[in-house]
Amino acid sequence: MAGLPTLYEFYTSGGVTEGLEAENRQFTLNGRPLSLFSGALHYFRVPPALWRDRLRRMRAAGLVAVETYVPWNLHNPAPGVYDFGDGGTAWSPFLDIVGFLRAAQEEDLVALVRPGPYICAEWEFGGLPSWLLRDPNMRVRTSYEPYKEAVRAYFERLLPLLAPLHFTRGGPVVGLQIENEYGSLGVDDKPYLEFIKGLMQSADLPGLFFTSDSPLASGDRGALPGVLQTANFQVDPEKQLNALERLQPGKPAMVMEYWTGWFDHWTEEHHTTTLEAFSDVLRRILEYPSGVNFYMFHGGTNWGFMNGANSDTSFPTYQPDITSYDYDAPLTEWGNYTPKYEAVKRLLAQHAAVELRTPSAPAAPARGLPAGAAAPLAARLPLGALAAAVPPALRASHAQPLPMELLPANGGAGQSYGFLLYRRAAGGEPVPDGATLTVRGRVRDLAVVLLDGQRVSAPLTSLQDLRGFGYWEKENASLQLRTPGAAPAQSLELLVENWGRVNFGSPDDFHQRKGLLGSVELDGATVAGWDHLSLQFDPAFLAGLSEWQPVALDSPDGVLATPTLFRVEVSIDEPVDTWIDVRGWSKGIVFVNGFALGRYLHLGPSHTLYWPAPLQRKGLNEVLVFELFQIPSDTTLRFSDAPDLD
């Protein structure tokens, strides 16, 4: 192995005259045969300090390329605002795409980049920025002119960063995808695809350009003349690849997404694929012969509020994804090896056209616990105190409830993520016991009702609860109110959570504003006059919180009287990967040192949150937990040295 050339030594010796080509049945790079073995790793799902570790593990398995999506919603969070690692936000370190691609090159990998602008990826809104939804006529992923102008503005910032990184210019980028699974959208708009291709060409990106779809299901609906088509699937490789051959005879076959496992929704079981089934399909792909990109090779994490969701025609019709994006991939969420990894390494070695030097596989990631397996809850802030801390720029008043996207927040971009508190304006009639509250429309996605600051709607205890009031399933849902005391209630509030926008589906699935979509009635009379308070839980907001209160149980079993933010102080001698154990908690989100780690739900399938070492500090760490319904009765936050994903 020591005498073999590295990938870059072999493919660049004598000078580079051309990039990745797909003119015949064999891929070539700089005119030399290339077995295109790639793996998906999304840089925005992995702490930057771990990029090299994960990339080296991929190269050690025999992969020659890394594939990544590019999330528009993170890189362009508001019109005219861009962040490619220099935005000064909690997300900025994750967004240094140039640094990631340079790291890939230094780890002896080339890169396949899928810039979208739509990426699916089980990511919030498929990577599209929510501010697009301020336009009432918006038609994303089409030739609708305002959408194209937004894409153009974004690509004019992104693509010039990629152009110097092309392989023919001494960089790692060998291929770029045009849009993403466009054949599944059900829209016939080839001019839009040509528009995306044209933007790439105008940015002086030479390609190789490609599209990806299921050949059997989509045919060439998402394809363009002269652009390589690739396949996405998990089973029936011969059928899919034969269909691909019929669509583009004589071209090399490429599976752009060989699904190594699957993603998970809350309330479902964890999805896995057996080693035997995975290995059998991979062997048949390689023997076809075809190139392959493992989706995912390393899944990572849906940090904070960034999980996507699916829609369905049967209950539950809305299915938010969990925080873990483990995907049952060859490398786990925390980067550990699985039997699938060893199968990949063995099978790729048997089918590589050129033998190249690979690095030694790094040791398994270290895991452990903080200084103690549990920490007491140190302080709390109930919802009322949190609402009082919302700055004026994140407050708005309107006669009727507005969805998040239409608020004037964030410089006119609207609210993208988090919670929105709707508070009936002062001066309204008291709410009598037994009054009927109706949301004339729908809740997107979860609503907690409070009278005089006390929760009066039921907690989420089972899957069937989603059929009732306070969730997305039931239109025009009603709730009979019980006042906390004997007297009528003076204040009425609804706290609504955006649980993640749908990332895949038909055109109608992309019309998805969040919050209260409709009016609110009391005993049949429309309530007019609402204050809107955006709870985005950004680091500056969290850092500015004060007047913390002592922790005390609202009830012996830990059921809360109102949604509450809890503070926990965690001492760490040496940072090491660990997991926050949320068993005993009900529904909420966790923040570590100001960074939004992820959501949790007691209904599973995940009962822990991965807290990687790079997101820890040596010494004192602050963990904040915003809980809607119930906390452990022993008022502690526990930790684990292993995940619980069932």
Rosetta blueprint (number, residue, H / E / L):
1 M L
2 A L
3 G L
4 L L
5 P L
6 T L
7 L H
8 Y H
9 E H
10 F H
11 Y H
12 T H
13 S L
14 G L
15 G L
16 V L
17 T L
18 E L
19 G L
20 L E
21 E E
22 A L
23 E L
24 N L
25 R L
26 Q L
27 F L
28 T E
29 L E
30 N L
31 G L
32 R E
33 P E
34 L L
35 S L
36 L L
37 F E
38 S E
39 G E
40 A E
41 L E
42 H L
43 Y H
44 F H
45 R H
46 V L
47 P L
48 P H
49 A H
50 L H
51 W H
52 R H
53 D H
54 R H
55 L H
56 R H
57 R H
58 M H
59 R H
60 A H
61 A L
62 G L
63 L L
64 V L
65 A E
66 V E
67 E E
68 T E
69 Y E
70 V L
71 P L
72 W H
73 N H
74 L H
75 H H
76 N L
77 P L
78 A E
79 P L
80 G L
81 V E
82 Y L
83 D L
84 F L
85 G L
86 D L
87 G L
88 G L
89 T L
90 A L
91 W L
92 S H
93 P H
94 F H
95 L H
96 D L
97 I H
98 V H
99 G H
100 F H
101 L H
102 R H
103 A H
104 A H
105 Q H
106 E H
107 E L
108 D L
109 L L
110 V E
111 A E
112 L E
113 V E
114 R E
115 P L
116 G L
117 P L
118 Y L
119 I L
120 C L
121 A L
122 E L
123 W E
124 E H
125 F H
126 G H
127 G H
128 L L
129 P L
130 S H
131 W H
132 L H
133 L H
134 R H
135 D L
136 P L
137 N L
138 M L
139 R L
140 V L
141 R L
142 T L
143 S L
144 Y L
145 E H
146 P H
147 Y H
148 K H
149 E H
150 A H
151 V H
152 R H
153 A H
154 Y H
155 F H
156 E H
157 R H
158 L H
159 L H
160 P H
161 L H
162 L H
163 A H
164 P H
165 L H
166 H E
167 F H
168 T H
169 R H
170 G L
171 G L
172 P L
173 V E
174 V E
175 G E
176 L E
177 Q E
178 I L
179 E L
180 N L
181 E L
182 Y H
183 G H
184 S H
185 L L
186 G L
187 V L
188 D L
189 D L
190 K H
191 P H
192 Y H
193 L H
194 E H
195 F H
196 I H
197 K H
198 G H
199 L H
200 M H
201 Q H
202 S H
203 A L
204 D L
205 L L
206 P L
207 G L
208 L L
209 F E
210 F E
211 T E
212 S E
213 D E
214 S L
215 P H
216 L H
217 A H
218 S H
219 G L
220 D L
221 R L
222 G L
223 A L
224 L L
225 P L
226 G L
227 V L
228 L E
229 Q E
230 T E
231 A E
232 N E
233 F E
234 Q L
235 V L
236 D L
237 P H
238 E H
239 K H
240 Q H
241 L H
242 N H
243 A H
244 L H
245 E H
246 R H
247 L H
248 Q L
249 P L
250 G L
251 K L
252 P L
253 A L
254 M E
255 V E
256 M E
257 E E
258 Y E
259 W E
260 T L
261 G L
262 W L
263 F L
264 D L
265 H E
266 W L
267 T L
268 E L
269 E L
270 H L
271 H L
272 T L
273 T L
274 T L
275 L H
276 E H
277 A H
278 F H
279 S H
280 D H
281 V H
282 L H
283 R H
284 R H
285 I H
286 L H
287 E H
288 Y L
289 P L
290 S L
291 G E
292 V E
293 N E
294 F E
295 Y E
296 M E
297 F E
298 H E
299 G L
300 G L
301 T E
302 N L
303 W L
304 G E
305 F L
306 M L
307 N E
308 G L
309 A E
310 N E
311 S E
312 D L
313 T L
314 S L
315 F L
316 P L
317 T L
318 Y E
319 Q E
320 P E
321 D E
322 I L
323 T L
324 S E
325 Y L
326 D L
327 Y L
328 D L
329 A L
330 P L
331 L E
332 T L
333 E L
334 W L
335 G L
336 N L
337 Y E
338 T L
339 P H
340 K H
341 Y H
342 E H
343 A H
344 V H
345 K H
346 R H
347 L H
348 L H
349 A H
350 Q H
351 H H
352 A L
353 A L
354 V L
355 E L
356 L L
357 R L
358 T L
359 P L
360 S L
361 A L
362 P L
363 A L
364 A L
365 P L
366 A L
367 R E
368 G L
369 L L
370 P L
371 A L
372 G L
373 A L
374 A E
375 A E
376 P E
377 L E
378 A E
379 A E
380 R E
381 L E
382 P E
383 L H
384 G H
385 A H
386 L H
387 A H
388 A H
389 A L
390 V L
391 P L
392 P H
393 A H
394 L H
395 R E
396 A E
397 S E
398 H E
399 A L
400 Q L
401 P L
402 L L
403 P L
404 M H
405 E H
406 L H
407 L L
408 P L
409 A H
410 N H
411 G H
412 G H
413 A L
414 G L
415 Q L
416 S L
417 Y L
418 G L
419 F E
420 L E
421 L E
422 Y E
423 R E
424 R E
425 A L
426 A L
427 G L
428 G L
429 E L
430 P L
431 V E
432 P L
433 D L
434 G L
435 A L
436 T E
437 L E
438 T E
439 V E
440 R E
441 G E
442 R E
443 V E
444 R E
445 D L
446 L E
447 A E
448 V E
449 V E
450 L E
451 L E
452 D L
453 G L
454 Q E
455 R E
456 V L
457 S L
458 A L
459 P L
460 L L
461 T L
462 S L
463 L H
464 Q H
465 D H
466 L H
467 R H
468 G L
469 F L
470 G L
471 Y E
472 W L
473 E L
474 K L
475 E L
476 N L
477 A L
478 S E
479 L E
480 Q E
481 L L
482 R L
483 T L
484 P L
485 G L
486 A L
487 A L
488 P L
489 A E
490 Q L
491 S L
492 L E
493 E E
494 L E
495 L E
496 V E
497 E E
498 N L
499 W L
500 G L
501 R L
502 V E
503 N L
504 F L
505 G L
506 S L
507 P H
508 D H
509 D H
510 F H
511 H L
512 Q L
513 R L
514 K L
515 G E
516 L E
517 L E
518 G E
519 S E
520 V E
521 E E
522 L E
523 D L
524 G L
525 A E
526 T E
527 V L
528 A L
529 G L
530 W E
531 D E
532 H E
533 L E
534 S E
535 L E
536 Q L
537 F L
538 D L
539 P H
540 A H
541 F H
542 L H
543 A H
544 G L
545 L L
546 S L
547 E L
548 W L
549 Q E
550 P L
551 V L
552 A L
553 L L
554 D L
555 S L
556 P L
557 D L
558 G L
559 V E
560 L L
561 A L
562 T L
563 P L
564 T E
565 L E
566 F E
567 R E
568 V E
569 E E
570 V E
571 S E
572 I E
573 D L
574 E L
575 P L
576 V L
577 D E
578 T E
579 W E
580 I E
581 D E
582 V L
583 R L
584 G L
585 W L
586 S L
587 K E
588 G E
589 I E
590 V E
591 F E
592 V E
593 N L
594 G L
595 F E
596 A E
597 L E
598 G E
599 R E
600 Y E
601 L E
602 H L
603 L L
604 G L
605 P L
606 S E
607 H L
608 T E
609 L E
610 Y E
611 W E
612 P L
613 A H
614 P H
615 L H
616 Q L
617 R L
618 K L
619 G E
620 L E
621 N E
622 E E
623 V E
624 L E
625 V E
626 F E
627 E E
628 L L
629 F L
630 Q E
631 I L
632 P L
633 S L
634 D L
635 T L
636 T E
637 L E
638 R E
639 F E
640 S E
641 D L
642 A L
643 P L
644 D L
645 L E
646 D L
